[in-house]
Amino acid sequence: MAALAFNLKKTDTLTKARAGTITTDHGEIKTPIFMPVGTAGTVKAVTQLQLKEEVQAQIILGNTYHLYLRPGLEVLEAAGGLHKFNGWNRPILTDSGGYQVFSLANNRKIKEEGVIFQSHIDGSKHLFSPESVMDTQRIIGGDIIMAFDECPPYPSDEKYAKTSMELTHRWLDRCITHFNNTPDKYGFTQNLFPIVQGSTYKELRIASAEYIAAKNATGNAIGGLSVGEPTEVMYEFAELCCDILPAQKPRYLMGVGTPWNILENIALGVDMFDCVMPTRNGRNAMLFTTKGVINIDNKKWEKDFSVIDDGIDCATSNYYSKAYLRHLMKSKEYLGLTIASVHNLAFYLWLVKEARTQILAGTFAGWKKEMVVQLQTRL
């Protein structure tokens, strides 16, 4: 068992893009990387075999709030953790539940002790504290577990943002203390990532990034962005945080985003991403491809018998036609949801893999500039 290690292989000369390797007890992760979101122990409509073989996912994300409520910690512990429960033997990152609790604005109460919230399933009341969230994530069994934070909404006034950030910092200290006083479970090392907050206030973001950097964690996350602020503001604050967070540790931008968001943030120094967008948009007939964005519902695809995308290495994308997928979606066949989700995820993983190739080759800047335009084209 060894703590997470990060080997920074190359930094681009014209941008701040980085290529590296994260090593965990469940395997290596080549960065930059995208992590499919497996909210309730599953990436919606996609099997673990598809995630491995077609999507080529190296790490997936599990959601603490949802897994805590269902199937519950008793079941997960009896199974030997989420890896054993869902059959995924590669790395897993668990979020803290903080964002889900934040999104339950009408059914939660934030106090110094933690957050009291109502279950969306049966209305029962629960407490998430920094300590209980560390214990919960230990039991779920993430290779990377996240500190418990409060994610302020956008927009927030500066006073609220400052109070929220200071609470997040106090909670972080409690997370670290409890994490250091509890053993790893299931025979592999678990690693704690703190989260930078501070909303869209420059001085607060600087203070928070410096506070987080000083904790000398194995990796660091940037939270509270992609919550409704303008895109340029997201880029400004992601870059600000990346410039402060240590270069020799992986940087994870939480909840981002579109393919072009990901490329722009890679150029600013971000290494890790997650987002529900590829699967959620796929289930709603939006496909991301190497040539641009497709709304597969449109009649123009009714007799288009070309494959979904021959530009990526994915059996699903290279096998089914646009016309067939449109038929499945129009017929509300479940297979359509799977094909669209597998394709979009495979495209996202292709995109970060190609970005890595370009960084290592020294050609990232020009390639990124062209791709950002191409990927946003509406086909």
N, C-alpha and C positions, 0 to 999 in steps of 0.2 A: 504494500500500500504506500502510495506516495502522493503528496499534495500536487495539485494541478501545476503544470509547467507550461510556460509560453516561450517558444523560440521564434524571435522576430527574424525572418530570413531576408527581407528586403523592404526598404521604403522608397517609394517613387521619387524621382528627382524634381519633377514638375508639379506634383501635387503632394498631399500628405498620405496618400494611399499606402497601405502596408500589406505584405503577405507574410503569414506566420503559421506556426503549428501549435495547437493546444494539445497537451497530453494529459489524459485522465486515466483512471483505472479501467474504464470501459472502452478505451481506444483513443485514437488520434482524431483531431478535428483540424482540417486545413482551412485557414482563414484568408480572406474574408468568408464568412459563412452565414447562411440563412437557416433558421430553425423552424420547421413546421410546428404549428401549435396543436398539441393534443390535449384539448381542454379537459375532458373527463376521462383521460387515459386512452383516448383514441383521436387520431387526426380524422376529422369527419369524412365518412364515405371512402376512406382509404385504408387498406390492410397494411399491417407491418411488413409483409413480404413485398408489397408494392413500394412502400417507403424505402426499403433497402435496395431492391433490384432495379426499379424504374425511376423513382425520384432520386435515388442515390443520396438520401439524407444521411448526414453523419451524426446528428444530434437532434432530438425533439424536445419540445417543451410540455410540461405538465402543469395543470392549474391547481394550486393549493386549495383555494376556496371551494371549487367544485369537487375535488377528490376528497376533501375533508367531510363534505356533506354526503357524498355518494361516490363510491361504495362505503366510505368511512374508514377510519384508521385501523379499526379492529380487523377488517377484512384484508387491508393492505399489509398490515404487519404479519398476519397469519400466512399470507402468500409469500412473504419474504421481500416485500417492497414492490414498487411499480414495475421494475425491470422483469421480475418473475411473473407478476400478475398479467402484464400485457404482452410478454414475450419479446420485448425489445432489449437486445443485449449490447446496444451502443450507448453513448452518453445521453443523459437526461438532465435538463435544467428545469427546476421548479420555481415558479414565481411565488411571491409571498402572500398573495391574496389581497394585497393592499389596493391594487387597481380595481378589483371586483368590488371590494368594500366601498371604495370611493364612488363607484358607479351606482351604488345602492343609496344614493343621497337621502332618499325619503325614509329609509329603513335602517339607519345606523346612527350611532352617537359616538363621537370621538372624545376620549378622555386621556389624561396622562397615562393611565394604566394600560390603555389599549382602545380597541373599538368594539362596542357592543352592536351586533347586527342581527337582523332577522333573516332566517333561511328563506330563499325564494321558493323552496320546495313545499315546506309545511308551516312556515311562519314562526318556527321555534327560535328562541334567542340564544346567541352564542357570543363568546368573548374571544377576540384575537388580540393577544398581547405579544410584544417582541419575544418573550420567552416561549409562549405556547406555539408561536409560528415557527420558531427554530425546532421545537420538538416535533411538530407536525411534519415539517419538511424532512427531518431526519427519518421519520417513519415512512413517508412516501418514498424516500430513497433517491433523491436527486444527487447527481454528481456535482452539480452547481446549485446552490440554494441562495435565495435572495433575501436581503435584509428587509424587515418590515418597515414600510415608509408610508407617509401620507402623500398622495398625489393631488396637488391643488388643481382646481378646474381652471380653464382659460375662458375669459380673462379673470384674474384675481387681482385685487388691489394689493399694493406693496406691503401693507401691514399684515394682511392675511398670509401672503406668500412668505413673509419673514417668520411669522409665528409658526406656520406649517413646517418650514425648513428646519427651524430650531427643534421642533418636536421630532422630526425625522432623525436629526442628529442624536438627540437623547435616546430615541428608540434604537438607533444603530449601536450606540455604546452598550445598551442592554442586550442587544442581539449578540454582539461580539463576546461579551462576558459569558452569556449562557452557552453560546456555541463552543467557546473554549473550555467550558466546564462539563461538557457532555461528550460521550464517545460517538465515533462513527458507528453506523449500523451496517449489518449485512456483509461486513468484511471488505469494504472498499472506502476510499477516502472521499469525504464530502467537503466541498469548498464554498465559503461564504463570500458573496459579492455585495458590497455596499452600493447605494444608489444616490446619485447627485440629484438634488431638487433645486428649488429657487425660482420656479415659474419663468417669466420672461423679463426678469430684472437682472441686469448685468452684474451689479455688485453682489447680489445674493448668489447668483450662479458661480461667481468666482470664489466666494466664501465657502460655498458648499463643495465645489470641486477640490479646493485646497484641504478642507476638512476630511473629505473621503480619501484623497491621495495620501494623507498623513497616516491613515490606518494600516497601510502596507498589506492590503488584502491580496489574494492571488489573482483577482481581476476586479474590474469596476464597471458599474452600469450608469447610464444617463437616463433618468426618468423624467416624466412630466412634460415631454415634448410629443408632437403628433396628437395633441388633445384639442385641436381646433384652431391653433395659431396659424398665421400665414406661413406658407412654405419657406419663404426667405428668412423668416424669424427662426424657424426650426433649424435651418442650416447655420445661421449666425451663432445660435447657442450651442449647437452640437460641436461646432468648431472651437468655440470658447472653452468648452469642457475638455475636449480632446487635447488642446494645447496645455492644459494643466495636469490632467491625469497622466500617470507615469507611462513612458513609452514601452517599458519592458513588461507591461501587464496588458492582457486583452481588454478592449473597450466594447461594451455592449450597449447599443442604443435600443431602448425598449419600445416595441410596438410599431416599428417602421418597416415597410410602408409600401408604396408603389415601386415598381422596378427602377424608375428614374430617381425616386427618393433615395433608394439604396445606392445607386451608382454615385450620386452627388455626395452622400454621407461617407462612402468608402473613400472618396477623394479628400475628405476632411479628416480622415484618420480613424474611422470606426471599423471594428473587426467583426462584430456579431450583430445579427438582426433577427427579429421574429415579427410575425404579423398574421392575422387571420385572413388577410385580403386574398391570397391566392385561392384558398378553399371557399371562402364566403362568396367572392365574386364569381368563381367558377360555378357554384351552385345557382347563381343568378344570371348565367349565360354570358358572362364576360370572360374572354380568353386573352391572356397575355402571350404574345408570340414574338419570335425574333424579328418579324417584319412590322409589328405594331399591334394595336388592340382590336379585337373582334367582338362584336355583339352577335353571338351565334343564332339569336332569335330572328335576326333580319332575313327577309325573304331572299336577299341576294345570295345567300348560301344554300338555298333549297336544292340546287342542282350542281353545286360545286363538289365534285368527287375527288378533289385533291386532298391529301392528308392534312391533318390539323397543323402540323409544323414539322417540316423535314430538316430544320436547322438545329435541332437538339437531339441528343442521344437518349431517346425514350421510346420503348416499344409501343406504348399507347399512342403517343403523339404521331408516330410514324406509321401507324396501322389503320386507325379509323379516319374516315373522311369527314369533312365539315358538314356535308349534306346529311350523313348518318347521325352525327352528333346533334345537329339541329332537329332532326326527326325525333330523337330520343327526348330532347328537352321539351319540344312541343307536345309530345305524348306523355310527359311527366313520368318517364321511365327512370327508375333508380340508377340504372347503368349510366345514364347521361351525367348524373351528378358525380359518379366515380370517375368517368373518363375526363370530364372537365377539371376535376380537382387534381387528379394525378398529373394531367398535362400542365396545369398552372404551377404546381409544386416543382415538377421536373424542370420547367422553364426557369423558375427562381433559382434552383440549385445549379442549373447550367450557367445562369447569369453570373453568380458569384464565383463559380469555378473559372469562367472565362476572364472575369476581372482579375483573378489571381494570376492566371497565365499571362495576361497583359502586363501586370505589375512586374512579374519576374522577368519578362522580356524587355522591360523599359519602354513599352509602347502604350501604357495605360491612358495617358492624358488625351491623346488624339482619338483613340478608340472610344473613350468615355464620351467625349464631346459629340461624336457621330451617333453613338447608341442612344443617348438621352433624347435626341431629336427623333430617331427612328422608332424607338419604343413607344413614344406618345402618339404616333400616327394612327388615326382612326381608319381602319381598313373597310 
